[in-house]
Structure formats: C-alpha cells, structure tokens
Amino acid sequence: MQTKTGSMIEAVVNVVVGYGIAVASQVLIFPLVGINVDLETNMLIGLIFTVISLVRSYVLRRIFTHFRLFRTRR
C-alpha cells in the first residue's frame, strides 16, 4: 500500500515533468493556432493547469488506494 507521502511525491514528480512538456508544447502549438502570448504568460497558463493536475493526480491516487484498486495479490 502506498503512503500519503509516497502518493504526493509521485504526483509532484509526474506533474513537474508534465509542466515542462506543457509549456514547451504551448510555445510550439499556440502560434500555429493564432494564440500569440509571451513566455511568461505561457508559463502562467502551464502553472495553473499544473496545479489542477497535481490535485487531480493526488486525489485519484488516494481514491484508488482507499478502495485498494489494482492491488496486487500475494
């Protein structure tokens, strides 16, 4: 069983990597669809979605742990 701290660490690492990917993809894709914003704005948009993603990941992990979903049998 994963601890709450373990769940948070996993979620943070996952989301930090996701943040980098999100900002990089926004910088590349936004101009292609006519959205022209500076790097600072792209980073803010990425940060907002990152916080949302972190909360989502943590809550889902806790729900799965609570109900022991996908627990391996021994």
C-alpha positions in Angstrom: 0.0 0.0 0.0 1.3 3.4 -0.9 1.5 6.0 1.8 0.1 9.5 1.5 3.6 10.9 1.4 4.5 8.5 -1.4 1.4 9.4 -3.3 2.3 13.1 -3.1 5.9 12.6 -4.2 4.8 10.5 -7.2 2.2 13.1 -8.1 4.6 16.0 -7.8 7.3 14.3 -10.0 4.7 13.4 -12.5 3.3 16.9 -12.6 6.7 18.7 -12.8 7.6 16.7 -15.8 4.2 17.4 -17.3 4.6 21.2 -16.7 7.8 21.2 -18.7 6.1 19.3 -21.5 3.0 21.6 -21.4 5.0 24.8 -21.6 7.2 23.6 -24.4 4.2 22.3 -26.4 2.3 25.6 -25.8 5.2 27.6 -27.1 5.2 25.5 -30.2 1.5 25.0 -30.8 -0.2 28.2 -29.7 1.3 30.3 -32.5 0.1 27.7 -35.0 -3.5 28.3 -34.0 -3.3 32.0 -33.7 -2.6 32.4 -30.0 0.3 34.7 -29.5 1.4 35.1 -25.9 4.8 35.7 -24.4 6.8 33.1 -22.5 5.7 34.5 -19.1 2.0 34.0 -20.0 2.7 30.5 -21.3 4.4 29.7 -18.0 1.5 31.1 -16.0 -1.0 29.1 -18.1 1.1 26.0 -17.6 1.3 26.6 -13.9 -2.5 26.9 -13.5 -3.0 23.6 -15.3 -0.2 22.0 -13.4 -1.8 22.8 -10.0 -5.1 21.4 -11.3 -3.2 18.3 -12.5 -1.4 17.8 -9.2 -4.6 17.9 -7.2 -6.3 15.5 -9.6 -3.4 13.0 -9.5 -3.2 13.1 -5.7 -7.0 12.7 -5.2 -7.3 9.8 -7.7 -4.3 8.0 -6.2 -5.9 8.3 -2.7 -9.2 7.0 -4.0 -7.5 4.0 -5.7 -5.5 3.4 -2.5 -8.6 3.6 -0.3 -10.6 1.2 -2.4 -7.5 -1.0 -3.0 -8.0 -0.9 -6.7 -5.3 -2.6 -8.8 -3.7 -4.0 -5.6 -1.5 -7.0 -6.4 -2.5 -10.3 -4.8 0.0 -12.3 -2.9 
